[in-house]
């Protein structure tokens, strides 16, 4: 993998985490994706151990979305954190 591919994978993991934390997708959806043979559904945490709604995960997501200037996502994540 090169830097650009790594960056795309990282951004995808953060977007996937956002979707999971905001309940736009659930574990059932993830299992369906994996069953279809899509092996690159990445997350920045292990979804079998927690749901990603911990303060440290949400802070990491907010920091990422601030850096990408996606402030609506930051706002929504901040509400979940409270």
Secondary structure as GFF3:
##gff-version 3
##sequence-region A 1 82
A	DSSP	alpha_helix	3	21	.	.	.	ID=ss1
A	DSSP	alpha_helix	27	35	.	.	.	ID=ss2
A	DSSP	alpha_helix	55	67	.	.	.	ID=ss3
A	DSSP	alpha_helix	71	81	.	.	.	ID=ss4
###
